[in-house]
Each structure stands twice: as structure tokens, then as C-alpha cells.
């Protein structure tokens, strides 16, 4: 009976990953709608220059993030020698995520005229509040897990486990605050382009910060399960290791799924005006 309960518990704890996948699928539809809206406005020199400027900035900063990832790989080799082979992919991923977040947090301000009096979007028009609060909950969970396991992890590992999700969260919140406070354009033809760029930024930073939080959370949960008895007792007291393993795998799966969405969303906003042809 205990094993059956363990299997049911394992399956139940994989449900959050499925819900997160559904939420990000809806986010992809929202981005597609914003992209379609851009096609219904005429291409103006100001808008074309703005889109090219934003695209160049994003590529430039993401290259810096890749260089940071390579540098982290080199540092891991110096510090851990042969054991660093298991850290190469995580180190490179941290650099790439940092590049995405920095690119969005430091986007140059648009050069078109802003509305007066200022008109601003609501947060719900930029990104789903459910996805936003999921990101925050994941980061909080990773920080709490790192704090609880600090004695077992050691100072260096605990610092890394805290710095990655918290750093990603801070950059994401900075980018979200910028696009929330910036007024909308004064010209109606610029509004769809501006809204699409805000949608791009909001989804990129929330996705990147979610990955930066959920992957460490999954690893920490699996690490915690190693220290517990892996036998499932009939009275149910042995279900904690199963819950930790299931939660860890669910978090890792969710992180990989969100990362898949993120990789497909790195292309900048484009305007070809096919709808007006």
C-alpha cells in the first residue's frame, strides 16, 4: 500500500510542471498576438530605427553573457579541476541567462515622443500575473531550500545557490519596473510596436528568472532527498524522500520546458508590414 501511495504522490507532484507548461503556452499565444499587431501598422523610419537599435543591443549584451558563461567555465576548471566537468553546462547556462536578463534590464529608451499626460500599461497587459508570481515563488523556494541546506552544502555552494536565483530575480524585477513606469508613445502608430516590445521584455525576463530559480530548486530538493531514508514505510512516514525526489524532478522538468520557450523567444520584434501589403 505504501508503494502505491508513493507512486501516486510522485505523479501528483509532477502536475505543477504540466500547469507551468500550459501557462507558458498561453504566453506564447500572447506574444504571437503582439507580433501580429505590429504588422498592422505602417513601417516608419522612427519605428524601423527603434527596432534595429533594440535588436542590436540585445545581441550585444547576450554575447557578453555568453562570454561570462565561458569565463565561469574557466573558473570552475581552475577551482575544481577534473570535477568541474559536471559544472560546465550549469556555468554556461548561468552566463547565458545573465545575458538575457541584462539585455532586457538595460534596454535603451525609445526615441519617439511619449504621451502627455502619461498613459501607462497595466501589469496584466504585459505578462500573466500567474506566471509572474510563479517566478517569485520559485525564487523564494530556492532561497529557502539553500538556507535550510547551508550546513550540508558549505559556504561556497550556498552562496552560489542563493546568488543565481536572487540575482536573476532582481534583474527581472528591474526590467519589469522599467516597462511598467515608462509612458506609452504619443503617436498611435507607435503604440503596437511599443506594446510588443514590452511584451517581449516581460516574457523574456520572467522566463529567464524562472529558469534561474527552478533549476537550482530542483537540484536542492534532490540533494535533500539524498540525506533521507529512501524506503517508503507503510505508515506513510517514509514518503518525504519520495516527495523530495518527485518535487526535484518536477522542478528540473519545468525548468527545461521554460528554457525551451525562452530559446525560441530570443528573436527581436520585427516589422515587415505583410498585413498592409
N, C-alpha and C positions, 0 to 999 in steps of 0.2 A: 504493500500500500504506500509505503514511504517513497519508493522509487517512482510510482505513478504520480504522486504529488510533486516530486522533484521535476519530472518531465513537464507537467502542466505549468509549474512555476517558471521553468526555463522558457517555454513557449510564450507565456504571458508577458515576460519581461522583454521579449523581442518586439512586442506591439509598438512601443514608443518609436522604434526605428521606422516601422511602417507608417506611423502617423506623420513623422517628420518628412518622410519621402513624399507623402501626399501633399503636405503643406508646401514643400518646395516645388512640387509640380504645378500647384496653383500660382506660385510666384513666377514660374517660367511663363505661364499664360499672361500674367500681368505685364511682364517685360515685353512679351510679343505684342500686346495691345499698345503699349507705349511706343514701340518701334513702328507699328503701323500708323500711329497718329502723326509721326514725323513725316511720313510720305505724303500726307495730305496738305502740306504747306509748301509754298514755293521756296526754292533754294535761293537765298540772298547772299551777297558777299559777306555780310557780317556773320550770318549763321554758318556758312561754309568755313570761314576763318576760325570761328569758335570751335567747331567740331574738330578741325585739323589740329588746333592748338591743344585741346584736351586729349586727343588721341596720342599726340607726340609726348605729352607729359606722362601719360600712363605707361607708355612703352619705356620711357627713360627711367622712371622710378622702379618699375618692375625689373629692369636689368640690374639696377643697384641691389634689389632684393635677392636676385639670383647670385650676384657676387657675394653678398652677405652669407648666403647658404653655403657657397663654396668655401668661404673663409671659416665658417663654423665646422665644416668637414675637416679642414686642415687642423683646426684647433683640437678637435676630438682625436685626430691621429696623434698629435703631439702629446696629449694628456693620457690617452688610454691605449696607444699602440695597436696591437692586433685586435684587442677587444672593441675598438672603435668601429669595426666593420658593421656592427649592428646599429650604429648611430648615424651612419651616412645619410640614409633616406630621411629619418626624422630631422636631422640638421638642415638638409637641403629644403625640406618642406617648410621648416620654420622661416628660412630666408625668403622663400617664395611668398608665403603668407604675409610676412612683414612688408614685402614689396607691394603687394596688392593693397594692404591697409594704408601704407604711407602714400601711395599714389592717390588714393581717394581722399585721404585726410588733408592733402596739400594741393588739391585741385586749384588751378588759378581761377580767380573770379571772372565771370563773364564780362565782356566789354560792352554789352548792349545796355540801353537805358533801362533803369528799374522803375517799377510802378511808384507813383506818388499820389495819394498816401500809399504806404507799402502794403501790398497784399501777399500773404504767405500761405503755403500749403499746410494742411493738417498732416500729422504723422501717419495716419491711416491711409492717406493718399500716396505715400511713398513706399511703404512696406507693411506687410501684415503685422499687427501688434502681437499676434500669437508667435510668429517667428522671432520677433524682437525679444519678447520676454523669455522665449525658449533659450535664446542665446545667453541672456543674463543668468538664467537659472543654471545652465550648463557650466558657465564660468564660475558661478558661486559654488556649485557642486565640486568642480575640480579643485578650487581653492580649499574647501573644507576637507576633501579627501587628502590633499597634500599635507595639510596641517595635522590631521589625525595620524598620518603615516610618517611624520617627520623623524621620529626616533628611529624607525627602521630604514628610512631612505638615506639619512645622512644630510649634512648641511648643503652640499653642492647639489645633490639630486632634488632636494626640497626646494631650493632656490630656483632651479630650472622649472620644476613642476608648477611653481607659483608664477614665475615671470612670464612664461609663454601665454597662458590664458588671460592673465590680468593685463599684460601689455597689449595683446590683441583687442581686449575689451575696451581699454582706454582709447586706442586709436579709432576703433569703430564708433565709440560714443562721440569723439571729437568730430569725425566726418559727418555723423548723423546730425549733430548740433549745428554744423555749418549749413547744411542744406535745409534745415528746418527754419533757421533765422533769416536766411537770405530772401529778400523780397522777389516776387515774380517779375518777369520783364514787363516793360510798358507796352511794347508792340505785341499785338495779338498773334502775329505770325511767328514770333519767337517763343511763345508760351509752350507749344507742344515739344519743341526741342529742349527747352529748359526742363520741363517736367520729365522728359525721357532721361535726361542726364541725371536728375535727382533719383529717379527710379533705379537707374544703373548703379549709382553710388550706394544707395541704401541696401540694395540686394547684395552687392559685392562685399561690403564691409560686414553685414550681418552673417553672410555665409562664411567668410574668412574667419571671423571671430568665433563662430560656432565650431568650425573645424579645429581651430586653435584651442578650444576648450574641451570638446567632446573626445578627441583622441587621447589627450592626457588623462581625462577622467576614466576612459575605458582601461587604459594601461594601469592606472592606480587601483581600480576595482579588481583587476586580475591579480595585481601584486598583493592586495589584501587577502584575496582568496587563497593564495599560496600558504599563508601563515595559519590557516584554519583547517580543521579536520575535514577531509573530503568525503567522509562517509555520511550517508543520509540515514538518520535514525528514524525508527518507526514513530516516535512521539513527535516528530517534526522539528526537534531542536537542532538537527543537523542540516537544516535547509539553508542556513545562512551562507555557507560556502557556495552552494548551488546558485543562490540569488546573486552573489557577488560575481560569479563566473558568467551567469546569464546577462547581468547588467553590464559587465565589461564587454562581452561580445556584442551586445546590442549597441553600446556606445561606439565601439570601433566600426561596426557596420554603418551606423548613422553617419559617422564622420566621413567614411569613404563615399557614401551616397551624396552627401552635401558637397564634398570635394569634386565629385563628378559634375554636378551642376555648375560649380564655380569655374571649372576649367572651360566649360562651353560658353561662359558669360564674359570672358576677358576681352572679346571684341568690342571696340568702342561704338558709340552711337553713330550711325551712318544715315545720310540723306541722299537718296537717288531720285526722289520725286516720280517714281514709277506710276503712282496713282494719278498724277496730273498729266501724264504723257498722252 
